[in-house]
Amino acid sequence: MSAETSAKSCRDTSFYASYKNVIDLVARGLWILIHYTRGSCVAFTIKRVLENAGCDKPLPVLVTIAKEILDKLVKQKLLTIDNTRSIKRYTICKDSPLWNVIKKAEEPEEVFNYLSTVVEP
């Protein structure tokens, strides 16, 4: 899915009919956030992941589904979460298996394939 397609899709309610579409957005956003980073940890919000995936003004339902996906990654211990602020911040560091998958991935589709196996509904 291209960035233009995902930006148009974010406002289309039929887009949410498939859980895999949202996993693809989350995978694309995480890949952009982490693949190009030079540090050893990245902290981010749901909104930042969706913005990086090309979804500037997502409908609230998309944010809710993306939150569910990220929370599943927290339960799998692939991400950590900081609840001390008013907005949830997720963190991923280089010791996470997900970090290694993203860093080695040439394309976001490789991250999507990994996430599809980890967060199936």
N, C-alpha and C positions, 0 to 999 in steps of 0.2 A: 504494500500500500504506500503510495507516494505521500509526501507532506501535503500537497494540494488536496488530494483525495481525503486524507484524514481530517484536514481542516473543514472541508465541506461536510464530512460525515458527522463531525462532532455536534452539529446542530440538527441533525436528522434523527428523529426518534426511531426509525426502523433500524438504525445502526446498532442499537442495543439489543436487538433480537438475538444476536449471536454473541455469546460470552467470549468466544475466540477473537472477535473484533476488538474487544476491550483489552484482552490479554496482549494482542498485537500492539495496541497503543502504549500500554505499560512497558512492553519489551522495547519498543522503539525509543521511548522516553528515557528508560534506564540506560540503553546502549549509548545514546547521545551524551547523557550525563557522565557516564563512567569511562567509556572507551577512550575519550580524549583527555581525561584528567591526568595530572602529573603527580598528585599527592597519593596518600595511602588510605584516605577515608573521604567519603562524600556524604554530606547531610542534605536532605531535600524534603520538600513537602509534596503532597499529592498534586497540587496545582503546578508545581515546577516540572514534575514528570510529564503531565499532560501538555503543558506549554512546549516542552522540548519535542514532544511527539507531533506538534503542529496543531494543537487544539487550544486556541487562545481563550475562547469563551465556552467552556463545556457546560452542558446541561447538568443540573444537580444529580440526576440519576447516574451519569457517567462518573462523577466524582465518588459517589457511593460505591459503585461497582469496582472502581480502581482502588478505593480504600480497602475493600474486601480482599482483593488480590494481594495488595501489599501486606495486609494483616496475615494472610496465609503464609507469606514469605517470612514474616516475623515468627510465626509458630514453627516453621521449618528451620528456624535459626539461621536464615540466610540474610536477614536484616535485623537491626535493632530499632527500638522506638523510644523517643523521648516525649513523655507525656507531661513534663513539668511546665510547659508553656501553654498558652491558649490554643495554639495550632500544633498538631502532631508533626513531629519531625522524625523522619526515618533516616537511619545511618547505615552505610555499608562500608566495610573496611577490607583491606586486601587479604585478610585471613578467611574471608567468606568464600565458599565454593562458587557462589553466584558471581562474585568479583572476577574470579579466574575465567569463568565462562564468557563473561562480557568482554574482558580484555583480549581474549583469544579470538573472539568472534569477528569475522570480516564484515558481516552484514547483520542488521537487526533480526533477520529471519532466524538466525542460529539461536539467538536469545529467546525468540518466540517458541521455537521447538523445545528448548529446555524448560521454559516456564509452563508450557502446555502440559508437560508431564508432571510438574511439581504442584500446580494449582488447579487441577481439574475439579469442577464443581461436584 
